[in-house]
Structures are given as structure tokens and as C-alpha cells.
Amino acid sequence: MTTKKDYTVPALEKAIMILNEISETGELSITEMHQRLQIPKSTTFVILSTLEKHHLIEKCAEGKFRLGSAVLHLGAAFARQTDIRAVARPHLELLVQGTPFTAHLATLVGSQPVYIDKAEGDGFVRFATTIGQSLPLHASGVGKALAVGMSDEEIVDAVESKLEPLTGKSYRTVDEVLEDIRMARKLGYAIEDEQMEEGIRCIGAPIFNAAGKVAASVSITALAKDLPVFKLQQIGERVKEIADAISTDLGYVFSERKSERENG
């Protein structure tokens, strides 16, 4: 099982303080931020430059700063995720009912899977996963399932510099990752067999929105002893069934998906 560690990045914490202060006041100058937050002016300037570069803030005519357009984009993304969470929640609970499994719902943030919901089964073991936690795309059930909706080029860009082995079963090459994702596309679900953590297995399946795009993924996480190899296909089909039910509730039409598979 994973153990949650308390890591902090001072510069990031200061950036969050600045964003929160601007959101509350509307507009602030560098001097006002320095006085209100007690952050050195030189540090404030560097942080503001970075935030402005990524459009999280923008400079007003008077030289003050206000929130930028990227904040609206993030807010819209959160709203979409919230809708998916509301739709998926009962399905997550159904998936783990009467099992020792833990269900996760994830979506892509950039090229990384991030958990946006979690439902516990009836087992004694509780996995130390958290909402907002990011995972490796190539070594997680939710990540592989999300990668089903990515092109091979996008997958290569996302993983080629991150193939540090986490266990003895971790992938060492991009070709291994691509082969795994191609198999997941055929099966409709992806298997993570102790590639991120020894003794832990996951199975994930993609969730499609009304536009036919992979919008999220659902997975189950289990101790290897509770999810033996001979049950992977059976449980994989069950996870896919739940993902398909969520997709249907989001407005996805399955005749289109079947046709895409047959032609592609």
C-alpha cells in the first residue's frame, strides 16, 4: 500500500497565495502583494512573470495584476469533471460493492492522470490514494485507460522521459507502453500488473463522452492476492461494463464505438 507523504514546494505555495489574494481583491500591484503577503518583491516579480506567461494572471493598464483567461479554462474543466463525478459516483459504488476492491475515477490534466473520485469496497485494506493525486500514465490502470484516447505520438511525448522503473515489472521502453495501450484498445480495458507498486494490481477502462472522446477512466485497485491473474479477464470485463454504463449516462452512443473498432 502507498503511504501519503507531506511534500511542499515553497515557490508554488507563494504562487497559490498570490492567486488567492488576487481572486479576493480583484486587482493588486507588486507592492500591494509584497505588503499583504510578506513575500519579497524579487520573489513576487518572478512568480508573477511565470503566472503571466501561463495566462493565470494578466497585467492591467495601471500596472496591477488580475486573474487571467487560464483560470476560466481551469474552472470550466473542474465543472466538467464535477459533472462526470456526479454521473459516475453510483457506478463506482456498484463496481466495488461486496468486493475488497477500491474504485477510482480519473481524468487527464495535461498528460497526467489525476484522481477525481474514489469509492471503497468492503475489504479491510484501505489504499492511501487521494483525490487530486496524479499518477504515471504508463504505469497505472486509469492512466492506460485514458491513453486509449490518445494518439501514439501523444503517448510517446507523455512517457518517453518518464520511464524510470518503479518495480521489476515496470516498462523500460516506449514500444512496450504502446503495445500495452494497443491491446487495451482492443479489449476495452487495461491491466496494470504490479508495474507501479509490488503486490498491487489495477484494471482500468475508458469513459467516453457524448462527442465520442475519452473524457475519464474508471479503475479498480486491489491486492494481487485478491485479484489473481486468472480473474483479470472476468474483472476486466466488469470494469469495462461499468465504464460503458457511465459513458451511456454521459450521452455516448455505442453503435458508433463498435463501428470505430471494426474499422480501426
Beta strands, then each sheet from edge to edge (+ up, - down):
strand 1: 57-59
strand 2: 65-67
strand 3: 102-109
strand 4: 112-120
strand 5: 190-193
strand 6: 200-208
strand 7: 214-223
sheet 1: 1+ 2-
sheet 2: 4+ 3- 7+ 6- 5+
end
